[in-house]
Amino acid sequence: MHATSPRGRFVAVAVTAKPKRKSAAASSAGKMEEARQMLAEIYGWFSEGFDTKDLQEAKVLLDELAEGR
């Protein structure tokens, strides 16, 4: 049986105890949802002007983000 050095045991414990980081996909999905919520809030401020290019593009983007959830 091979004996593990105290340093080796410490490294193994430290690596195991290390907090898990979010995956890149999860982080990206979270940012997309945050962007969708922010755009939806701003879009909701408007009561007119829905025929303008900016608001039409915002609506298309909101629809695309909602489908991607």
Biopython code that builds the backbone (N, CA, C, O; Angstrom):
import numpy as np
from Bio.PDB.StructureBuilder import StructureBuilder

atoms = [
    (1, "MET", "N", (0.831, -1.168, 0.000)),
    (1, "MET", "CA", (0.000, 0.000, 0.000)),
    (1, "MET", "C", (0.879, 1.235, 0.000)),
    (1, "MET", "O", (1.834, 1.325, 0.772)),
    (2, "HIS", "N", (0.556, 2.199, -0.874)),
    (2, "HIS", "CA", (1.353, 3.411, -1.027)),
    (2, "HIS", "C", (0.854, 4.477, -0.065)),
    (2, "HIS", "O", (-0.337, 4.791, -0.045)),
    (3, "ALA", "N", (1.746, 5.028, 0.723)),
    (3, "ALA", "CA", (1.374, 6.059, 1.699)),
    (3, "ALA", "C", (1.315, 7.411, 1.002)),
    (3, "ALA", "O", (2.188, 7.749, 0.202)),
    (4, "THR", "N", (0.280, 8.175, 1.314)),
    (4, "THR", "CA", (0.134, 9.513, 0.761)),
    (4, "THR", "C", (0.755, 10.507, 1.717)),
    (4, "THR", "O", (0.551, 10.422, 2.928)),
    (5, "SER", "N", (1.516, 11.455, 1.179)),
    (5, "SER", "CA", (2.155, 12.454, 2.030)),
    (5, "SER", "C", (1.095, 13.406, 2.589)),
    (5, "SER", "O", (0.028, 13.556, 1.994)),
    (6, "PRO", "N", (1.376, 14.045, 3.718)),
    (6, "PRO", "CA", (0.431, 15.017, 4.269)),
    (6, "PRO", "C", (0.099, 16.125, 3.272)),
    (6, "PRO", "O", (-1.043, 16.575, 3.188)),
    (7, "ARG", "N", (1.108, 16.559, 2.517)),
    (7, "ARG", "CA", (0.870, 17.596, 1.515)),
    (7, "ARG", "C", (-0.090, 17.094, 0.446)),
    (7, "ARG", "O", (-0.981, 17.830, 0.020)),
    (8, "GLY", "N", (0.078, 15.870, 0.015)),
    (8, "GLY", "CA", (-0.810, 15.293, -0.996)),
    (8, "GLY", "C", (-2.244, 15.217, -0.512)),
    (8, "GLY", "O", (-3.174, 15.490, -1.270)),
    (9, "ARG", "N", (-2.426, 14.846, 0.744)),
    (9, "ARG", "CA", (-3.789, 14.787, 1.312)),
    (9, "ARG", "C", (-4.395, 16.182, 1.377)),
    (9, "ARG", "O", (-5.581, 16.358, 1.099)),
    (10, "PHE", "N", (-3.576, 17.192, 1.750)),
    (10, "PHE", "CA", (-4.062, 18.565, 1.829)),
    (10, "PHE", "C", (-4.525, 19.046, 0.457)),
    (10, "PHE", "O", (-5.594, 19.644, 0.334)),
    (11, "VAL", "N", (-3.731, 18.788, -0.561)),
    (11, "VAL", "CA", (-4.085, 19.206, -1.919)),
    (11, "VAL", "C", (-5.379, 18.530, -2.355)),
    (11, "VAL", "O", (-6.239, 19.176, -2.954)),
    (12, "ALA", "N", (-5.530, 17.242, -2.065)),
    (12, "ALA", "CA", (-6.739, 16.524, -2.440)),
    (12, "ALA", "C", (-7.963, 17.112, -1.747)),
    (12, "ALA", "O", (-9.013, 17.277, -2.367)),
    (13, "VAL", "N", (-7.826, 17.427, -0.460)),
    (13, "VAL", "CA", (-8.942, 18.029, 0.276)),
    (13, "VAL", "C", (-9.243, 19.414, -0.262)),
    (13, "VAL", "O", (-10.416, 19.756, -0.417)),
    (14, "ALA", "N", (-8.242, 20.224, -0.552)),
    (14, "ALA", "CA", (-8.437, 21.582, -1.055)),
    (14, "ALA", "C", (-9.131, 21.569, -2.412)),
    (14, "ALA", "O", (-10.019, 22.383, -2.664)),
    (15, "VAL", "N", (-8.739, 20.668, -3.270)),
    (15, "VAL", "CA", (-9.361, 20.577, -4.589)),
    (15, "VAL", "C", (-10.813, 20.132, -4.460)),
    (15, "VAL", "O", (-11.686, 20.658, -5.150)),
    (16, "THR", "N", (-11.074, 19.177, -3.588)),
    (16, "THR", "CA", (-12.435, 18.692, -3.393)),
    (16, "THR", "C", (-13.317, 19.763, -2.776)),
    (16, "THR", "O", (-14.494, 19.858, -3.122)),
    (17, "ALA", "N", (-12.781, 20.570, -1.878)),
    (17, "ALA", "CA", (-13.559, 21.587, -1.181)),
    (17, "ALA", "C", (-13.732, 22.868, -1.990)),
    (17, "ALA", "O", (-14.527, 23.733, -1.624)),
    (18, "LYS", "N", (-13.003, 22.990, -3.068)),
    (18, "LYS", "CA", (-13.061, 24.191, -3.890)),
    (18, "LYS", "C", (-14.488, 24.402, -4.396)),
    (18, "LYS", "O", (-15.096, 23.455, -4.896)),
    (19, "PRO", "N", (-15.048, 25.625, -4.282)),
    (19, "PRO", "CA", (-16.416, 25.853, -4.753)),
    (19, "PRO", "C", (-16.505, 25.660, -6.258)),
    (19, "PRO", "O", (-15.579, 25.992, -6.999)),
    (20, "LYS", "N", (-17.609, 25.130, -6.685)),
    (20, "LYS", "CA", (-17.820, 24.893, -8.110)),
    (20, "LYS", "C", (-18.179, 26.204, -8.797)),
    (20, "LYS", "O", (-18.966, 26.992, -8.273)),
    (21, "ARG", "N", (-17.605, 26.432, -9.958)),
    (21, "ARG", "CA", (-17.923, 27.616, -10.743)),
    (21, "ARG", "C", (-19.036, 27.289, -11.709)),
    (21, "ARG", "O", (-19.167, 26.154, -12.168)),
    (22, "LYS", "N", (-19.832, 28.287, -12.011)),
    (22, "LYS", "CA", (-20.888, 28.101, -13.002)),
    (22, "LYS", "C", (-20.241, 27.765, -14.340)),
    (22, "LYS", "O", (-19.169, 28.270, -14.673)),
    (23, "SER", "N", (-20.896, 26.927, -15.079)),
    (23, "SER", "CA", (-20.380, 26.641, -16.408)),
    (23, "SER", "C", (-20.590, 27.875, -17.280)),
    (23, "SER", "O", (-21.418, 28.731, -16.967)),
    (24, "ALA", "N", (-19.853, 27.960, -18.351)),
    (24, "ALA", "CA", (-19.980, 29.091, -19.263)),
    (24, "ALA", "C", (-21.392, 29.165, -19.831)),
    (24, "ALA", "O", (-21.934, 30.256, -20.008)),
    (25, "ALA", "N", (-21.988, 28.020, -20.115)),
    (25, "ALA", "CA", (-23.348, 28.002, -20.668)),
    (25, "ALA", "C", (-24.354, 28.530, -19.657)),
    (25, "ALA", "O", (-25.246, 29.299, -20.014)),
    (26, "ALA", "N", (-24.220, 28.128, -18.412)),
    (26, "ALA", "CA", (-25.145, 28.597, -17.376)),
    (26, "ALA", "C", (-24.981, 30.095, -17.164)),
    (26, "ALA", "O", (-25.966, 30.812, -16.985)),
    (27, "SER", "N", (-23.758, 30.560, -17.183)),
    (27, "SER", "CA", (-23.494, 31.986, -17.016)),
    (27, "SER", "C", (-24.082, 32.776, -18.173)),
    (27, "SER", "O", (-24.689, 33.828, -17.968)),
    (28, "SER", "N", (-23.906, 32.276, -19.377)),
    (28, "SER", "CA", (-24.438, 32.936, -20.562)),
    (28, "SER", "C", (-25.962, 32.962, -20.528)),
    (28, "SER", "O", (-26.576, 33.975, -20.864)),
    (29, "ALA", "N", (-26.570, 31.854, -20.125)),
    (29, "ALA", "CA", (-28.034, 31.784, -20.043)),
    (29, "ALA", "C", (-28.554, 32.777, -19.011)),
    (29, "ALA", "O", (-29.587, 33.412, -19.224)),
    (30, "GLY", "N", (-27.852, 32.910, -17.908)),
    (30, "GLY", "CA", (-28.244, 33.866, -16.885)),
    (30, "GLY", "C", (-28.171, 35.300, -17.380)),
    (30, "GLY", "O", (-29.034, 36.120, -17.068)),
    (31, "LYS", "N", (-27.144, 35.595, -18.148)),
    (31, "LYS", "CA", (-26.998, 36.944, -18.697)),
    (31, "LYS", "C", (-28.067, 37.225, -19.751)),
    (31, "LYS", "O", (-28.563, 38.347, -19.849)),
    (32, "MET", "N", (-28.418, 36.222, -20.527)),
    (32, "MET", "CA", (-29.467, 36.387, -21.533)),
    (32, "MET", "C", (-30.807, 36.669, -20.854)),
    (32, "MET", "O", (-31.565, 37.529, -21.306)),
    (33, "GLU", "N", (-31.097, 35.953, -19.779)),
    (33, "GLU", "CA", (-32.346, 36.170, -19.050)),
    (33, "GLU", "C", (-32.352, 37.550, -18.409)),
    (33, "GLU", "O", (-33.377, 38.231, -18.409)),
    (34, "GLU", "N", (-31.223, 37.960, -17.867)),
    (34, "GLU", "CA", (-31.118, 39.295, -17.278)),
    (34, "GLU", "C", (-31.355, 40.368, -18.343)),
    (34, "GLU", "O", (-32.042, 41.356, -18.083)),
    (35, "ALA", "N", (-30.794, 40.181, -19.529)),
    (35, "ALA", "CA", (-30.980, 41.129, -20.629)),
    (35, "ALA", "C", (-32.434, 41.157, -21.073)),
    (35, "ALA", "O", (-32.979, 42.226, -21.350)),
    (36, "ARG", "N", (-33.069, 39.982, -21.144)),
    (36, "ARG", "CA", (-34.473, 39.921, -21.544)),
    (36, "ARG", "C", (-35.348, 40.665, -20.548)),
    (36, "ARG", "O", (-36.236, 41.424, -20.938)),
    (37, "GLN", "N", (-35.096, 40.446, -19.260)),
    (37, "GLN", "CA", (-35.887, 41.122, -18.231)),
    (37, "GLN", "C", (-35.712, 42.641, -18.303)),
    (37, "GLN", "O", (-36.678, 43.394, -18.178)),
    (38, "MET", "N", (-34.473, 43.077, -18.505)),
    (38, "MET", "CA", (-34.202, 44.510, -18.577)),
    (38, "MET", "C", (-34.887, 45.125, -19.800)),
    (38, "MET", "O", (-35.507, 46.183, -19.692)),
    (39, "LEU", "N", (-34.784, 44.485, -20.942)),
    (39, "LEU", "CA", (-35.408, 44.997, -22.155)),
    (39, "LEU", "C", (-36.926, 44.989, -22.022)),
    (39, "LEU", "O", (-37.588, 45.930, -22.461)),
    (40, "ALA", "N", (-37.484, 43.943, -21.424)),
    (40, "ALA", "CA", (-38.937, 43.873, -21.226)),
    (40, "ALA", "C", (-39.419, 45.014, -20.334)),
    (40, "ALA", "O", (-40.467, 45.607, -20.590)),
    (41, "GLU", "N", (-38.655, 45.319, -19.290)),
    (41, "GLU", "CA", (-39.027, 46.409, -18.389)),
    (41, "GLU", "C", (-39.025, 47.745, -19.131)),
    (41, "GLU", "O", (-39.962, 48.533, -19.008)),
    (42, "ILE", "N", (-37.982, 47.988, -19.888)),
    (42, "ILE", "CA", (-37.880, 49.250, -20.634)),
    (42, "ILE", "C", (-38.956, 49.315, -21.710)),
    (42, "ILE", "O", (-39.581, 50.359, -21.895)),
    (43, "TYR", "N", (-39.175, 48.234, -22.406)),
    (43, "TYR", "CA", (-40.211, 48.189, -23.446)),
    (43, "TYR", "C", (-41.580, 48.492, -22.839)),
    (43, "TYR", "O", (-42.417, 49.138, -23.469)),
    (44, "GLY", "N", (-41.797, 48.028, -21.632)),
    (44, "GLY", "CA", (-43.066, 48.249, -20.948)),
    (44, "GLY", "C", (-43.312, 49.700, -20.570)),
    (44, "GLY", "O", (-44.450, 50.074, -20.285)),
    (45, "TRP", "N", (-42.280, 50.519, -20.559)),
    (45, "TRP", "CA", (-42.449, 51.939, -20.247)),
    (45, "TRP", "C", (-43.233, 52.666, -21.336)),
    (45, "TRP", "O", (-43.843, 53.703, -21.076)),
    (46, "PHE", "N", (-43.218, 52.126, -22.551)),
    (46, "PHE", "CA", (-43.818, 52.828, -23.685)),
    (46, "PHE", "C", (-45.308, 52.536, -23.795)),
    (46, "PHE", "O", (-45.762, 51.409, -23.595)),
    (47, "SER", "N", (-46.054, 53.590, -24.121)),
    (47, "SER", "CA", (-47.488, 53.436, -24.356)),
    (47, "SER", "C", (-47.845, 53.822, -25.789)),
    (47, "SER", "O", (-48.987, 53.673, -26.222)),
    (48, "GLU", "N", (-46.860, 54.312, -26.503)),
    (48, "GLU", "CA", (-47.056, 54.665, -27.910)),
    (48, "GLU", "C", (-45.715, 54.591, -28.611)),
    (48, "GLU", "O", (-44.677, 54.399, -27.978)),
    (49, "GLY", "N", (-45.747, 54.744, -29.925)),
    (49, "GLY", "CA", (-44.512, 54.718, -30.701)),
    (49, "GLY", "C", (-44.097, 53.320, -31.135)),
    (49, "GLY", "O", (-42.957, 53.101, -31.544)),
    (50, "PHE", "N", (-45.029, 52.375, -31.044)),
    (50, "PHE", "CA", (-44.700, 50.987, -31.395)),
    (50, "PHE", "C", (-44.467, 50.790, -32.892)),
    (50, "PHE", "O", (-44.052, 49.716, -33.328)),
    (51, "ASP", "N", (-44.739, 51.839, -33.674)),
    (51, "ASP", "CA", (-44.477, 51.771, -35.112)),
    (51, "ASP", "C", (-43.069, 52.250, -35.452)),
    (51, "ASP", "O", (-42.673, 52.214, -36.617)),
    (52, "THR", "N", (-42.305, 52.700, -34.450)),
    (52, "THR", "CA", (-40.930, 53.146, -34.707)),
    (52, "THR", "C", (-40.011, 51.938, -34.858)),
    (52, "THR", "O", (-40.260, 50.863, -34.313)),
    (53, "LYS", "N", (-38.948, 52.155, -35.613)),
    (53, "LYS", "CA", (-38.000, 51.069, -35.877)),
    (53, "LYS", "C", (-37.390, 50.524, -34.585)),
    (53, "LYS", "O", (-37.251, 49.310, -34.437)),
    (54, "ASP", "N", (-37.025, 51.399, -33.654)),
    (54, "ASP", "CA", (-36.392, 50.961, -32.409)),
    (54, "ASP", "C", (-37.304, 50.024, -31.613)),
    (54, "ASP", "O", (-36.864, 48.969, -31.155)),
    (55, "LEU", "N", (-38.560, 50.403, -31.449)),
    (55, "LEU", "CA", (-39.468, 49.555, -30.671)),
    (55, "LEU", "C", (-39.845, 48.283, -31.423)),
    (55, "LEU", "O", (-40.072, 47.242, -30.806)),
    (56, "GLN", "N", (-39.914, 48.359, -32.737)),
    (56, "GLN", "CA", (-40.166, 47.141, -33.521)),
    (56, "GLN", "C", (-39.015, 46.154, -33.361)),
    (56, "GLN", "O", (-39.243, 44.954, -33.208)),
    (57, "GLU", "N", (-37.778, 46.653, -33.397)),
    (57, "GLU", "CA", (-36.615, 45.794, -33.213)),
    (57, "GLU", "C", (-36.553, 45.246, -31.787)),
    (57, "GLU", "O", (-36.178, 44.093, -31.575)),
    (58, "ALA", "N", (-36.917, 46.068, -30.826)),
    (58, "ALA", "CA", (-36.935, 45.606, -29.434)),
    (58, "ALA", "C", (-37.944, 44.475, -29.262)),
    (58, "ALA", "O", (-37.665, 43.501, -28.561)),
    (59, "LYS", "N", (-39.110, 44.591, -29.892)),
    (59, "LYS", "CA", (-40.144, 43.551, -29.798)),
    (59, "LYS", "C", (-39.664, 42.250, -30.438)),
    (59, "LYS", "O", (-39.888, 41.170, -29.891)),
    (60, "VAL", "N", (-39.008, 42.347, -31.584)),
    (60, "VAL", "CA", (-38.470, 41.152, -32.242)),
    (60, "VAL", "C", (-37.444, 40.475, -31.336)),
    (60, "VAL", "O", (-37.456, 39.254, -31.185)),
    (61, "LEU", "N", (-36.563, 41.264, -30.738)),
    (61, "LEU", "CA", (-35.545, 40.714, -29.850)),
    (61, "LEU", "C", (-36.186, 40.074, -28.622)),
    (61, "LEU", "O", (-35.771, 38.991, -28.207)),
    (62, "LEU", "N", (-37.184, 40.723, -28.037)),
    (62, "LEU", "CA", (-37.889, 40.141, -26.889)),
    (62, "LEU", "C", (-38.514, 38.797, -27.254)),
    (62, "LEU", "O", (-38.432, 37.836, -26.488)),
    (63, "ASP", "N", (-39.130, 38.739, -28.414)),
    (63, "ASP", "CA", (-39.746, 37.477, -28.861)),
    (63, "ASP", "C", (-38.695, 36.385, -29.046)),
    (63, "ASP", "O", (-38.916, 35.236, -28.664)),
    (64, "GLU", "N", (-37.558, 36.742, -29.630)),
    (64, "GLU", "CA", (-36.488, 35.773, -29.843)),
    (64, "GLU", "C", (-35.918, 35.279, -28.506)),
    (64, "GLU", "O", (-35.662, 34.087, -28.333)),
    (65, "LEU", "N", (-35.725, 36.198, -27.581)),
    (65, "LEU", "CA", (-35.195, 35.817, -26.264)),
    (65, "LEU", "C", (-36.187, 34.949, -25.496)),
    (65, "LEU", "O", (-35.788, 34.037, -24.772)),
    (66, "ALA", "N", (-37.482, 35.236, -25.655)),
    (66, "ALA", "CA", (-38.505, 34.439, -24.973)),
    (66, "ALA", "C", (-38.539, 33.022, -25.535)),
    (66, "ALA", "O", (-38.741, 32.068, -24.783)),
    (67, "GLU", "N", (-38.349, 32.871, -26.826)),
    (67, "GLU", "CA", (-38.345, 31.543, -27.450)),
    (67, "GLU", "C", (-37.122, 30.741, -27.024)),
    (67, "GLU", "O", (-37.185, 29.515, -26.935)),
    (68, "GLY", "N", (-36.009, 31.423, -26.761)),
    (68, "GLY", "CA", (-34.758, 30.759, -26.390)),
    (68, "GLY", "C", (-34.709, 30.309, -24.959)),
    (68, "GLY", "O", (-33.755, 29.634, -24.571)),
    (69, "ARG", "N", (-35.689, 30.648, -24.156)),
    (69, "ARG", "CA", (-35.667, 30.269, -22.733)),
    (69, "ARG", "C", (-35.924, 28.816, -22.541)),
    (69, "ARG", "O", (-35.940, 28.337, -21.408)),
]
sb = StructureBuilder()
sb.init_structure("model")
sb.init_model(0)
sb.init_chain("A")
sb.init_seg("    ")
for serial, (resi, resn, name, xyz) in enumerate(atoms, 1):
    if name == "N":
        sb.init_residue(resn, " ", resi, " ")
    sb.init_atom(name, np.array(xyz, "f"), 0.0, 1.0, " ", f" {name:<3s}", serial, name[0])
structure = sb.get_structure()
